[in-house]
Amino acid sequence: MAHDAAKRINDSIYGNVNVSEQELRLIDTPTFQRLHQIRQLGAANLVYPGATHTRFAHCIGTMHMMSQFLHALKRSREKHERETDMEKLRIAALLHDIGHYPYSHTLEKAVKRLGGMSHEEFGRYLLKKFLSDKLDTYRADEISDLFSGGKGYASPLISSALDADKSDYLIRDSYHCGVPYGRVSIQRLVRTMSYVKSGIVFEKDEISAEDFLIGRYHMYRAVYHHKTVTSFNLMVERIYENMVMEGYMTSPKDLANEEDEYSITNYTDDMLFASMHKYLESGTGRFTKSLIKLFLAREPLECVYINPQPAQKGIVPEGAEKIKRLETSESERSRLADMAGMKPEDIFVVSLRPLSLIDEQTNVYIRNKGKLKPITESSGLVLNMIGSKTLHDARIYAIPGSGRKLAKALGSYLKKG
């Protein structure tokens, strides 16, 4: 793939990453530089001290990983689009996360409740508003359409069970957290893959694909959904929402009205921390102040309920349904709080993203004896035995000191339904 390097960025995972003139112009904008101040894994560094890496590094890495995938693409038997479109895929990989809010995925539910755009929508807005004049060959909508996968041969490179984004964050997150689960052999993965219009193909070697999928599953269990990481993320989410409602931080729904690019660059983890300290000085909410103090002192919430439940895909276990109802219904949380003699705000409920090795409608295949079949029909035991199952994980946390009485009330609540 022709790619003239205007600069080389030294990455902690890959070493030198080549960057073109056009990519460098995008990287050097305030909009992209903002990602230096947004942690990749939210509050995970309070459990894994090395997890202070940023969305900036991840975006550079995803662009590099896209190039690795594109080299595999050139080996494919199928006819593909012009080589000039390879730069378009690299730019889409580079910019795919520019719309992230402080603490990355941690605030997404709160942003939605506050009327803000999803990080994908916000990224499209930022690209069109502030970065379109930095693009030589492409329109902003051509790039932003690829953020969610787009159509055509490129879609599995951007959005699939084994795409460039997941490949980078799996390696990068495991490296910085100091855990072994995501340290899969991407070189072997890329070496054994090719593409057809309908998706990614592994030529006989399904072990490298299995290794990747299992590693990703274990990273969710050990890091992304870690009991204490989840506790701190819930605290940050509640603190942020309360501070926005009381005017201590700009509401996410107002960001689309900002005409000054530099105003948006302030919307970072640093701004969130500064707002917490400002709130401690002049805020009036006793609960928000106490929550900020707990967070800054690294005192997690008490985990009262944790019950991972596997089930066949499409089936939600009864226990998970009850916790989901608690999460979404204020009246149900109030009822539980009354039973425990607590305030509803002292109870934190979350239904975590259901986990499976691979999505039901996957576009990853195995080619054996010239025939393509979905990877879920692999001859290996792992995907055959657990590839059709989903793990549902719901959690309930309480303000420190109130866990015992909440646990007692919860037992009665769950029995009564």
PyMOL commands that set and color helices and strands:
alter all, ss='L'
color gray80, all
select helices_A, chain A and resi 21-27+30-37+42-46+55-74+83-95+104-113+119-134+140-144+155-158+164-177+186-191+207-224+227-245+252-257+261-265+269-282+286-296+318-328+330-340+344-346+375-377+381-386+403-416
alter helices_A, ss='H'
color red, helices_A
select strands_A, chain A and resi 7-11+15-19+193-196+199-203+302-306+309-312+347-351+364-368+371-374+389-392+394-398
alter strands_A, ss='S'
color yellow, strands_A
deselect
rebuild
show_as cartoon
